[in-house]
Amino acid sequence: MAEKEINITYETLFDLLRREKNRAELQKLSESFFEDVNSYIKEKYAILKDQQMKIGMSASAEKEKTENQIKNINNMLKGLFERRQQKIVDMAIIKSRIPSNTVDYSSLLKEEKEMFNELVLLLTKFKEKVLLKLVTKESKQEEKVSEESELKELKTAEETKSEIKAEEHEETKLVRFIHSVPRFVGRHLEVYGPFEDDDTANLPEEIADILIKKGRAEEIIKK
């Protein structure tokens, strides 16, 4: 059986880390990324083991070079993991606040999707069990309100579901940024950006039209 081709190199790892650090959005990786990295590291350790069995000045130099490469590879993987982890946490916070389809989740790997979904569930439960109770308690301490006014101020579960459903079907546009745009807040308090030149994002139509009108972005027409 032919050996599986390894798609990861020292240079590709360096480039992936650089792009993840320099761009706001989660960068796309191959679906087999973790498997490919595991194979690549095993290959490096196999090379090192072979070099350790050799003697001589050149063998010692090659062994030291491989050891340094493995150390750098581990540091790059740690940096890449931590950068992606922070972005996923930020995405989960936004999703738990405003359930919508304005954030692109297609760059999440299978393992990352599991973490993302668990984070959203945890954050949502915390908001419902802790924050809403605190808000309700505080409002009761401030003043006594009539049952009728309470019903007007506090939304029922069905109303909330309807609003979330409406937001999820909000019209969006895919745009490419011509100029960098700092982080900003939408009308539902959702956070967008920051965006750099050539970044793409699927944004609510209203926000996209404003950015296009100001010359900050251009619409990408899906064929």
C-alpha positions as CSV (number, residue, x, y, z in Angstrom):
1,M,0.0,0.0,0.0
2,A,1.3,3.4,-1.0
3,E,2.1,5.8,1.9
4,K,-0.2,8.7,2.4
5,E,1.1,11.9,1.0
6,I,1.9,14.5,3.7
7,N,0.5,17.9,2.8
8,I,2.2,19.8,5.7
9,T,5.7,21.3,5.6
10,Y,7.7,23.6,7.8
11,E,7.0,26.5,5.4
12,T,3.2,25.8,5.2
13,L,2.9,25.8,9.0
14,F,4.8,29.1,9.2
15,D,2.5,30.6,6.5
16,L,-0.7,29.3,8.2
17,L,0.4,30.9,11.5
18,R,1.3,34.2,9.8
19,R,-2.2,34.4,8.1
20,E,-4.0,33.4,11.3
21,K,-2.3,36.2,13.2
22,N,-2.6,38.9,10.6
23,R,-6.3,38.4,9.6
24,A,-9.4,38.9,11.8
25,E,-11.4,36.0,10.4
26,L,-10.8,32.3,11.1
27,Q,-8.7,31.0,8.2
28,K,-9.7,27.9,6.2
29,L,-7.7,24.7,6.8
30,S,-8.0,21.4,5.1
31,E,-10.4,19.0,6.7
32,S,-7.5,16.6,7.3
33,F,-5.3,19.2,8.9
34,F,-4.9,17.6,12.3
35,E,-4.3,14.2,10.7
36,D,-1.7,15.7,8.3
37,V,0.1,17.5,11.2
38,N,0.2,14.3,13.2
39,S,1.8,12.4,10.2
40,Y,4.2,15.3,9.6
41,I,5.4,15.3,13.3
42,K,5.8,11.5,13.3
43,E,7.9,11.8,10.1
44,K,10.2,14.3,11.8
45,Y,10.7,12.1,14.9
46,A,11.5,9.2,12.6
47,I,14.2,11.2,10.9
48,L,15.6,12.3,14.3
49,K,15.7,8.7,15.5
50,D,17.6,7.7,12.4
51,Q,20.1,10.6,12.8
52,Q,20.7,9.6,16.5
53,M,22.0,6.3,15.4
54,K,24.6,7.9,13.1
55,I,28.0,9.2,14.3
56,G,30.3,12.0,13.0
57,M,30.3,15.8,12.8
58,S,27.8,16.0,9.9
59,A,25.4,13.6,11.6
60,S,25.5,15.7,14.8
61,A,24.8,18.9,12.9
62,E,21.9,17.3,11.1
63,K,20.5,15.9,14.4
64,E,20.7,19.4,16.0
65,K,19.0,20.9,13.0
66,T,16.1,18.4,13.2
67,E,15.7,19.0,16.9
68,N,15.4,22.7,16.4
69,Q,12.9,22.2,13.7
70,I,10.7,20.0,15.9
71,K,10.9,22.6,18.7
72,N,9.9,25.4,16.2
73,I,7.1,23.2,14.8
74,N,5.7,22.7,18.3
75,N,5.8,26.5,19.0
76,M,4.1,27.3,15.7
77,L,1.4,24.7,16.3
78,K,0.8,26.1,19.8
79,G,0.6,29.7,18.4
80,L,-1.8,28.6,15.7
81,F,-4.0,26.7,18.1
82,E,-4.2,29.5,20.6
83,R,-5.0,32.1,17.9
84,R,-7.8,30.0,16.4
85,Q,-9.1,29.2,19.9
86,Q,-9.4,32.9,20.8
87,K,-11.3,33.5,17.5
88,I,-13.7,30.6,18.2
89,V,-14.4,31.9,21.7
90,D,-15.1,35.4,20.2
91,M,-17.5,33.8,17.6
92,A,-19.3,31.8,20.3
93,I,-19.8,35.0,22.4
94,I,-21.3,36.8,19.4
95,K,-23.5,33.8,18.6
96,S,-24.8,33.5,22.2
97,R,-25.7,37.2,22.3
98,I,-27.3,37.5,18.9
99,P,-28.3,34.2,17.2
100,S,-27.8,35.1,13.5
101,N,-26.3,34.0,10.2
102,T,-24.0,37.0,9.8
103,V,-20.9,35.2,10.9
104,D,-19.2,32.7,8.6
105,Y,-18.7,29.4,10.4
106,S,-17.5,27.5,7.4
107,S,-13.8,27.7,8.4
108,L,-14.4,25.7,11.6
109,L,-12.8,22.2,11.5
110,K,-14.9,19.2,12.8
111,E,-13.1,19.2,16.2
112,E,-13.5,23.0,16.4
113,K,-17.2,22.9,15.6
114,E,-17.8,20.6,18.6
115,M,-16.0,23.1,20.9
116,F,-17.8,26.0,19.3
117,N,-21.3,24.4,19.8
118,E,-20.5,23.5,23.4
119,L,-19.3,27.1,24.1
120,V,-22.4,28.6,22.7
121,L,-24.6,26.3,24.8
122,L,-22.6,27.1,27.9
123,L,-22.7,30.8,27.4
124,T,-26.4,30.8,26.6
125,K,-27.2,28.8,29.7
126,F,-25.2,31.1,31.8
127,K,-27.0,34.1,30.4
128,E,-30.4,32.5,31.0
129,K,-29.7,31.2,34.5
130,V,-27.6,34.0,35.9
131,L,-27.8,37.3,34.0
132,L,-31.6,37.2,33.4
133,K,-32.2,36.4,37.1
134,L,-30.0,39.3,38.2
135,V,-31.8,41.7,35.8
136,T,-35.2,40.5,37.0
137,K,-34.2,40.8,40.7
138,E,-32.8,44.3,40.2
139,S,-36.0,45.5,38.4
140,K,-38.1,44.3,41.3
141,Q,-36.0,46.1,43.8
142,E,-36.1,49.4,42.0
143,E,-39.9,49.7,41.8
144,K,-43.2,47.9,41.9
145,V,-44.7,47.7,38.5
146,S,-48.1,46.5,37.5
147,E,-48.6,43.1,36.0
148,E,-49.6,44.7,32.7
149,S,-46.4,46.7,32.4
150,E,-44.2,43.7,33.2
151,L,-45.8,41.8,30.4
152,K,-44.9,44.6,28.0
153,E,-41.3,44.9,29.2
154,L,-40.4,41.2,29.5
155,K,-40.6,39.2,26.3
156,T,-42.2,35.8,26.3
157,A,-40.2,32.8,25.1
158,E,-42.3,32.6,22.0
159,E,-41.6,36.2,21.1
160,T,-37.9,35.7,21.6
161,K,-37.9,32.7,19.4
162,S,-39.8,34.6,16.7
163,E,-37.2,37.5,16.8
164,I,-34.3,35.1,16.6
165,K,-35.9,33.3,13.7
166,A,-36.4,36.7,11.9
167,E,-32.8,37.6,12.5
168,E,-31.6,34.3,11.1
169,H,-33.4,35.0,7.9
170,E,-32.1,38.5,7.6
171,E,-30.9,39.3,4.1
172,T,-27.1,39.4,3.8
173,K,-24.5,40.3,1.2
174,L,-21.1,38.8,0.7
175,V,-18.5,41.6,0.4
176,R,-14.8,42.0,-0.1
177,F,-13.1,44.9,1.8
178,I,-11.2,47.4,-0.3
179,H,-9.9,49.3,2.7
180,S,-9.3,48.2,6.3
181,V,-12.3,48.8,8.7
182,P,-12.0,48.8,12.5
183,R,-14.3,46.8,14.8
184,F,-17.8,48.2,14.9
185,V,-21.2,47.3,16.5
186,G,-24.4,46.6,14.5
187,R,-27.9,47.7,15.3
188,H,-28.5,44.6,17.4
189,L,-25.3,45.1,19.3
190,E,-23.5,42.4,17.4
191,V,-19.8,43.0,16.9
192,Y,-18.1,42.9,13.5
193,G,-14.5,43.2,12.4
194,P,-11.9,44.4,12.4
195,F,-11.4,43.8,8.7
196,E,-8.3,44.1,6.6
197,D,-7.8,44.7,2.8
198,D,-9.1,41.7,0.8
199,D,-10.9,40.2,3.7
200,T,-14.4,38.8,2.9
201,A,-17.5,38.7,5.1
202,N,-21.2,37.8,4.9
203,L,-22.9,40.9,6.4
204,P,-26.5,42.1,6.9
205,E,-27.6,43.9,3.7
206,E,-28.1,47.2,5.5
207,I,-24.5,47.2,6.8
208,A,-23.1,45.9,3.5
209,D,-24.8,48.7,1.6
210,I,-23.3,51.4,3.9
211,L,-19.8,50.0,3.5
212,I,-20.2,49.7,-0.3
213,K,-21.6,53.3,-0.5
214,K,-18.6,54.6,1.5
215,G,-16.2,52.8,-0.8
216,R,-14.9,50.6,2.0
217,A,-16.1,47.3,0.4
218,E,-17.5,45.8,-2.8
219,E,-20.1,43.2,-3.2
220,I,-19.1,39.7,-4.4
221,I,-21.7,38.3,-6.7
222,K,-22.2,34.6,-6.3
223,K,-22.3,32.8,-9.6
